[in-house]
């Protein structure tokens, strides 16, 4: 958490409530379903989560096509403490769960002749992509598509489930989480990312207000609500900080990269600047955590082997921030060279060994495509 005093925190809460009402409409709070807001307030907040926290990265995407209700359900059934969603908008302003707005590789859109004319080339955050994009489809059109495995070359077995699920809306996920919470008698935690927020705001499809409106509708916009909000663009988190009271996380890519909103605003700072004590203190003024790439915790050398841990964990904790780095996967190709086994890049390596090294740095949690593996590794670490 940040270091603001209680009076200032109180003013901040009141300010967010006023700004939220102004942006979302005075009736926003009245949209909450009966009892949901009160139930959220009864939760212990993110500090009540087990540490280290195991976060299902896009669901259990090591076993099912990512960002499907099947992947989310499996992650929850495996025992993941938190389930992640990435949000992009449709042409008519609905928020749907996809890692990217380019849906070429995660749906069967290329097999739909009626959408052949939608294929196009776009620049998204300075990178050129050719394919089909969610912002060119209405929700009704998107609902005619089926999800498929994103990396079939690495996870051929997951292609068994191609076509089984569609593309879920975030509202469908909120309803799913409510049903599962009631069934299990405990809160289902979500970790929700705004994708390419500056890009979409430029298209008139601002993500933050739409996200805040849905959170308020379902009473999930409180300080202790079981929903983290995250983004690679600090300005998106700052905007959300004015709209809702959820725990907020700034995602951090490679050290030499710059958030796209920084590029657009002419802010010269890099991620390396943001993970210095001064940068972390700045993040802590509006957020509760960071989500760094694992390479910011322990860099790899030219051969892909781990080197010495950085001071990022200690420095973030000193600033009052929690750390949820990304992403642990079981396959050799994604592991540090120290923990690869055999020559098949798609075979499982010594992922348990890798988990122990990362956990030992003091991280508060980790995103993983394989929640069951992460939970076993956590048990080893906690009981070791």
N, C-alpha and C positions, 0 to 999 in steps of 0.2 A: 504494500500500500504506500501511498505518498505520505509526506510528512506534514500535511496541513493540520492545523488545530481543529478542534471540534466545532468552534464557531464558524470557521471558514467552510468546513465540510457541510454544516447546516445551510449556510448561504448557498453553497454549490448545489445542494439537493433542491432547495427552493428555486434556484435559477433554472435548473434543468426541468423542473416541473412546469414552470411558466413557459420556457422556450418550447418544451414538448407540446404543451397545449396550443401554443401559437402556431407551430408548424403542422401539427396533426389535426387541429380543430378542437374546439372546446369539448366536443362530444367524445373525444378519444378515450378518456378514462371510463366513460359509461359503457364502452363496448366490451369491457372485461366480462368473461363468463362468470356465473355465480360461483363464488368460493375459490376461484383459481388464484386470484391475487392474494387472498388471505392465506391460502395454502403455501404459496411461494414465500410469503413473508415468514412462515413458520420454519422454513428450511434453514439449515445452518450456514448457507453460503459456501463459497468455494473453499474456505478454510476448513470445512468439514470433510472435504474429499480425502481419500487415502493418499498417502505420499510414499513413494512416487505414484502419481496418477497415470493410469493406462488409458490412452485416448485412441479410440478406433478411428484410424485415418481414412476418411471417406467411407466409413463403415468397416466391415471386415473385408477390405478390398484385396487381400491376399487370397481370398477364397471365392468371392462373388464379384461380378461387375460393379465397379465403384459407384457411389451415389445412387443406389437403388434401395428400395425398401427392403429388399432381400439382404443386401449388404449391411444395412443398419440393424435389421432384426438379428442377424447372425452375430454381429459384434455385441449386441446387448445380451443375447443368450449365452455368449461365451463369458460374459462378466465384465466387459469393458466398463470403466467408470464414467467415461464421457464418449459421445459419438459426434464426429465432425460432419458438418455440411458446408459446402461452398455455394455461394449464391450468385446467379446471373439473372438478368431480366429477359422477359419476352417482349415482343414488339408492342403488346398491349399492357405492359407494365407489371406483369406477374413475376414473382421471384421463384425461380426453379433451381434445383440442386444439380449443378454440373461443375466440374473443376475448371472448365473453360467455357467461354461462349462459343468457341469453335467446337461443334458437336460431330465433326466428321469421323473422328476415331472412337467415339463413345456411343453412337447410335447407328441405326441402319438407314440413316437419311439418304445415303448414296443409292440405296435400292428402291427409292421412291421416285418414279419418273415424273410425278406431278410437281416435284420440288427441284428438278434438274436445273431449272432456270434461276434458282436462288444461289447456286454456287458462285462465289465471288472471291476477290482478293482484298484483304483489309490490312491496315496497319494498326495493331493493338499494342499500346505501350512501346511504340517504336520498333516493333517486330512485325514482319509481313507474314500473313497466313492466307492460304487459299483453301476454301471449304465452305461449309454452311455454318451460320451463326444464329444464336438464339434470338438476337434482337431483330432478325428478319422474319420471325415466325410468331403468329399468335399462339396463345396457350392451346387453343383447340387444335391447331395444326401440329404443334409439338407433341400433343397427346396421341397423335397417330403413329409416332415413332416408338421403337423399342430400343432398350439399352443393350450394349454389348461390351465385352472385355476390351479395355484400352490398350493393354500390352500383351496381345496373344502370343507373341514370340517368347516372352518370359513365363507366361502363365497359361499354357495351352489348355489345361484342365478347366480353367474358368470359362472357356468358350462353350462348355456344356450348357451354361446358363444364358447364353446369348438369346435375346428375344423374350425371356421370361418376364421381365419387368419393364415398365415404362420409365419416363422421366418424372420424378415426384416434384410437386410444388413444395415450397417451404411450409405453407399452411397445412398441407397434408402431413408433413413431418411433425409439426406441432401437435396435430390431432393424434397422430400415432404415439408421440411421447406422452400425451395425456392419458391415452388408453393404457399404455404399458405402465405408467406410474400408478394408476389405480389398481391394475392387476397385480403388481408387485408390492404395492404398499410402500414404495419409496420413489423419490424423484428420479426421473431419467434426465441426465445432464447432456446438454448439447454444446458444441463448440462451433460457432457460426462465422464464416469468413465472407466479407464483402470482396468480390473479385473485380479488379480493374475499375475502381470507383470513379476516378477522374475521367477515364474514357467514357463511361456510361453517363456521367453527369453532362458531358459534352453533347450527348445524344438526347438530352432531355429525359433520361431514365435514371435519375439519382437513386442510389440504392438505400442510403441511410434512412430517409424518411419512410420509404416503403417498409423497410425492416422494422423500424421503430413502431410503425402503425400496427403491424402484425403482432409484435411482442406485446403491445398494449392491449390489443384485442383479446389475447389469451392470458393476460395478467402475468406475462413473463418479462416485464421491464424493470423489476425491482432490484435493489442491491443484493438481496439474497436469492433471486431467481436462479434456477439451475441452467443458465445459458451464458456461456462466455461469448463475447463478440471480438473478432480479430480481423486484422487487415495488414497487408504489406505497405499500405499508405497511411502514415501517421495522421494526415489531415482527415481521413475517414474516421479514425478512432476519436479524434478531437470533435468531429461533428456529432458522432454518436454520444459522446460524453455530455453534450448539451441536450440530447433528446431522451435518454434513458439512464437508468442507474445500474445497469448490468456490469459485471466485472469485464474489463477491457484489456486486450492483449495486442501489442504491436509485433507483427511478424518481421523477421530480419533475414534477408538473403545473404549471399556471399559478401565478404568484408569489403571488396572493392566496388560493390554495386551501389546504386542510388535508388531510393524509392521513386516511382514514376511521378508522384506529385511533387517531389523535390525537383526533378528534371524540368517539369512544366513551370514551376514557380521560380526557377533559377537559384534554388537553394543548393550550395556547393557541397553540403555534407554527404558523406558516404556512410554505409553501415558501420565501417570501422570507427567513424566518429561517434555514431550512436551508441556503440557498446563501450565507449570510454566512460568513466565516472560522470563526467559532465553531461554526456548524452543520455545516460541512464537516469540521471536526476531529472532531466527535462521530460523524458517519457513518464517517469513516476508522478509528474505533476498532473497528468490526466488519465493514466492507465494503471492497471494493477499487475501487469505481467508482460513478459516478452516471449516470443516464440522463435528462437534463433535456429538456423540450420545447425545440425550437429557439428559441422566443421568449425563453427565459431566457438564451440565448447572444447573440442579437441581437433586441431587441424591435422590434415594428412600431408605426408611428404609426396614427392614426385612419383613414388612407386605405389602410392595409395595406402601406405601404412600410417598408423596413428603416431603423432608426435606427443609433445607435452601439453597438458591441459592449459588453457588460457586462464585469465583471472575473471572471465565474464560471469561465472556463477557467483563468486564471492562479491564482485562489484554490483551485480544486480540485486543480490540479497541485501547488501549494504544500503541500496537505494530503496529498499522495501518492495522490490518486485519479485514475483515468482517466475520460474522458467519452465516452459513447455516446449522443448526443442523437437525438431522433426528431421527425418522420418526413419524409423527402424523397419527393415524388411528382412525376410528370412533368406532370400536368394543371394548366392555368392556375388552376383554382379553389383548388388547394392551395398555390400558389406565392406568395411576396411580390409585391405589385403591381409592383415594379420589374422583374420578370422574366416578366410575362405577355405573351403575343403574340396580337394579334387580339382578337376579341370573344367567341369560343366558349369558354365556361368549361371544356369537356371536351377542348379541343385542347391539344396539348403546347406549353408555353412554353419560355423560355430556361433550362431546368433546369441546363444545364452552367454557365451564368453564376452561378446561385444556389449550386451546389455549390462553386465556387471561392471565393466570399465566405465560406461557412461553414467550408470547410477552412482558410482563411487565419487563422481565429481560434485554431487550434491544437488543435481537437477530435481525439480519438484514433480516432474512427470515427463511423458514422452508420447509422441504420436507413433503409432505402429499400424502397418497393414495387417498384422497377425496378432490380434488381441490375446488369443489364448497363449501364444508364446510369450508375449509381454507379461501376462499375469503370472505364468510359471517362473519367469526370470525375476519378477518382483518378489515372489514368495522366497526364492533362493536368496535374494539380497536381504530381505527383511529378517529372515530366519537364520542367515549365515553368521 
